[in-house]
Structure formats: C-alpha cells, structure tokens
Amino acid sequence: MLQFYGFFSFEFELLVMGLIELRLACFVYFRVVLAPLTRQRSYNNVPQPHAILYYSQRTTKGGLLIAEATGVSDTAQGYPDTPGIWTKEQVEAWKPIVDAVHAKGGTFFCQIWHVGRVSNQDYQPNGQAPISSTDKPLTPQIRANGVDIAQFTRPRRLRTDEIPQIVNDFRLAARNAIEAGFDGIELHGAHGYLIDQFMKDQVNDRTDQYGGSLENRCRFALEIVEAVSNEIGADRVGIRLSPFANYMESGDSNPEALGLYMAESLNKYGILYCHMVDPRMKTVGEKSECPHSLLLMRKAFKGTFLVAGGYDREDGNKAIAEGRADLVVYGRFFLANPDLPRRFEFNAPLNKYNRETFYVSDPVVGYTDYPFLDTSSYVTKKKH
Ligand SMILES: Cc1cc2nc3c(=O)[nH]c(=O)nc-3n(C[C@H](O)[C@H](O)[C@H](O)COP(=O)(O)O)c2cc1C
C-alpha cells in the first residue's frame, strides 16, 4: 500500500530533527500527493527540460507525485503543448524528468489520457474530427484565461470495432511510461475526457455493448484497466474518477451508483489505487458545498484510496484522521508551493497561486519561480 512509504522516512525525519512533538502535527506529512496538473509547457507535445526542475522542486523523499495529463496517441490531444507518451522522442524526453524525481526519493506516476471530444480538428491528425463515445458536440466554452473561446469540432462516434484499438493505445502508453522510468500510471477517467465520455449517461448515447446500462457504459474504462494491468502489473495502476463532476458537459443522472459500481468493479483487477475527485468539485476549479460524499466508494474499494478537490491542511488532516482517505491530493496549493509538505509540517503560510500563469508557455514564470519557505526560523522556534 502506498501510504507505508512515508512512515519510514517520516520516522527518520523525526530522529534527525529531534522534534518528536511534530509527530501528531505531521500525521499526513507523507500523505500529501501532487495532483496531476496540466501546465501546457511541453512544446509540440514533447516534455521539456524545464519540467526537471518543476517536478524535482515538488518532490519529497517518500512522497507521491502524479504527472500532468499525458496523451496516449496522436488523436488524444485537445490543448496546446500538453505532453504525450506515444513516440520514442516523448519517452526519451520523460526520462531525465523521472530520474530527477527518483533522485530525491519520490514515487512518480504518469497520468495517461485521451481527451475524446474535448478537442478540435486543429489538434487532430489530418484535420480529422475528434473521436468520442458520441457524435454530440460540446458547446463552445470560455477558456481558463477567461477571454478566449474554445471551439470544439463535432466528434465522430467510435464504431464498436474501433474500440479495441483505443484500449490498445492506453496499453502501449502504459508500457511506454514504464519504459520512461515511471513507477506506474494513473488512468485519467475524470473531468469529461474520453473515458468519462463513455461512463456518463449525459454523454454516452450508444446502443451497442458500450452504451445504455451502467455495466455497458463502464465497459470501456474496465477494459482499459484490464489491459494496462496485464501489461505493467495491477500494482502499478491507479485510476482517477469524478462521478459527481459535470465538467465539459459530462454529468450523470446517478453519480453515486456510477462511483460505487466502478469502486466495486475495480477490486476485480486488484489495482493499486482509486483516486476520486470530491463531489464538491462540480467543475475543475470551483468548490461548492454539497450533501454527497465519497464514503460508500471509499468503503467499497479495497486498495489505497486517494481524494482530491478543495483540500487544505486542516481538511486533509481530518480526512485522514476520520479514515475517509489514505492519501490527500493537492492541486493548486502544490502548484504554488513547491515545498507544500514542509509548509504543512510547520503550519506555515502558503504562497497564493496565480491563475493567469497556470497555462502560459513560459518555462519559468508561474512554473518554477514560486518561492520556497525559509525554514530556519521555524526550526529555531520549535527548538526554544
Ligand atoms: C492548472 C490546473 C491543471 C489541471 N490539470 C489536470 C490534469 O492534467 N489532470 C487532472 O486529472 N486534473 C487536472 N486538474 C485538476 C486538479 O488535479 C485538481 O483535481 C483540482 O485542481 C482540484 O484540487 P485543488 O482544490 O487541490 O486544486 C488541473 C487543475 C488545475 C488548476
């Protein structure tokens, strides 16, 4: 189980620092996970050397990092400069980035994705239509910068006989991730992208064995889980799901039933972890209180359970203390605080994130220039 990595290093830390009183305060120290965060700085879909510094800044010995969403094939892209892992060049480009995380004692999983209909013919080979479970188009949406409008090309519904090829793309991408040195992969089954487009009944309008019933809608996701598990070993596989989110017009009429069905079905494959996005995150960036919870899914899933979405230090500690999760995944706070676990340890103030630089292509600004905490004063204070 993933959470055990931390304890040995954690005890070691305590001995070195002689700060036994931190034991309780740091309960989640190594349960703090870097969320997958698209940063759009992988020019022409190739990971760049500046990512070495970015990821190594965010590495703590014993900690888990999940890399940004990484395309499985040339039809998988829908945004500028997101990385891929389907060519030799991309695999080679990931290697020094993964090595840097390992050199600092981190565990690194690659999130592999296919955007499906969240794309446009400009991102597709030969200007073809994006593929999906459906041919229903997305309505144009305001981009993250709040100004530009993203236009989506009407997707082409995958024929039943084409689906094994897409499953195979995920299998090959998982193999490539291991070749690049990653410790495992996370399937991006959240946020309205291809896997979610099959699972959610507001998107999937198929009449074959991949549409209709819950079992049919989850078939594509589970075939991918099985294929990647057979390829690289189930103990190297995680999946991210957001049954409650309706990002990219991907709502479901019964998200509890969907989340529970997936949690139970995943047990058959014995994968390492299930990573669920909190129901309060209806969209990727906005938190709104709601009566739902992930508790049933947490109880149903037998492996390590990760939660994400709107957590802060206190909230994350509470989720662990109450047994609602094994690990807590942090997105925006980790983006802006490369030393987030350290800051949580000292209960130190956090840098504020700047949305305007989330997706700019600059190799430094808003990427590797968020300052680290000066810990000397904190250690001194604790000693006196
Ligand atoms: C800049 C940015 C990029 C993101 N990219 C991804 C991504 O590549 N894959 C993914 O599953 N989620 C992505 N998300 C969602 C985050 O992983 C996370 O679930 C979300 O930010 C909520 O967590 P937080 O409240 O801790 O930030 C992204 C979010 C942000 C802000």
The ligand as a MOL file (V3000), in Angstrom:
LIG
                    3D

  0  0  0     0  0            999 V3000
M  V30 BEGIN CTAB
M  V30 COUNTS 31 33 0 0 0
M  V30 BEGIN ATOM
M  V30 1 C -3.7710 24.2900 -13.6670 0
M  V30 2 C -4.5710 23.0400 -13.4740 0
M  V30 3 C -4.3410 21.9490 -14.2800 0
M  V30 4 C -5.0300 20.7530 -14.0720 0
M  V30 5 N -4.7270 19.6650 -14.8460 0
M  V30 6 C -5.2720 18.4550 -14.5710 0
M  V30 7 C -4.8460 17.2860 -15.2560 0
M  V30 8 O -3.9540 17.3100 -16.1010 0
M  V30 9 N -5.4480 16.1250 -14.9210 0
M  V30 10 C -6.4360 16.0500 -13.9580 0
M  V30 11 O -6.9400 14.9510 -13.6830 0
M  V30 12 N -6.8220 17.1350 -13.2850 0
M  V30 13 C -6.2600 18.3290 -13.5450 0
M  V30 14 N -6.6030 19.4260 -12.7980 0
M  V30 15 C -7.4340 19.2380 -11.6070 0
M  V30 16 C -6.5370 19.0520 -10.3800 0
M  V30 17 O -5.8010 17.8530 -10.4400 0
M  V30 18 C -7.3360 19.0660 -9.0580 0
M  V30 19 O -8.2380 17.9990 -9.0540 0
M  V30 20 C -8.0900 20.3820 -8.8940 0
M  V30 21 O -7.1900 21.4890 -9.0130 0
M  V30 22 C -8.7850 20.4740 -7.5370 0
M  V30 23 O -7.8520 20.3030 -6.4940 0
M  V30 24 P -7.3020 21.5650 -5.6490 0
M  V30 25 O -8.5070 22.1820 -4.9980 0
M  V30 26 O -6.3560 20.9420 -4.6300 0
M  V30 27 O -6.6220 22.4800 -6.5990 0
M  V30 28 C -5.9860 20.6560 -13.0350 0
M  V30 29 C -6.2380 21.7680 -12.2450 0
M  V30 30 C -5.5470 22.9380 -12.4390 0
M  V30 31 C -5.8160 24.1150 -11.5350 0
M  V30 END ATOM
M  V30 BEGIN BOND
M  V30 1 1 1 2
M  V30 2 1 2 3
M  V30 3 2 2 30
M  V30 4 2 3 4
M  V30 5 1 4 5
M  V30 6 1 4 28
M  V30 7 2 5 6
M  V30 8 1 6 7
M  V30 9 1 6 13
M  V30 10 2 7 8
M  V30 11 1 7 9
M  V30 12 1 9 10
M  V30 13 2 10 11
M  V30 14 1 10 12
M  V30 15 2 12 13
M  V30 16 1 13 14
M  V30 17 1 14 15
M  V30 18 1 14 28
M  V30 19 1 15 16
M  V30 20 1 16 17
M  V30 21 1 16 18
M  V30 22 1 18 19
M  V30 23 1 18 20
M  V30 24 1 20 21
M  V30 25 1 20 22
M  V30 26 1 22 23
M  V30 27 1 23 24
M  V30 28 2 24 25
M  V30 29 1 24 26
M  V30 30 1 24 27
M  V30 31 2 28 29
M  V30 32 1 29 30
M  V30 33 1 30 31
M  V30 END BOND
M  V30 END CTAB
M  END
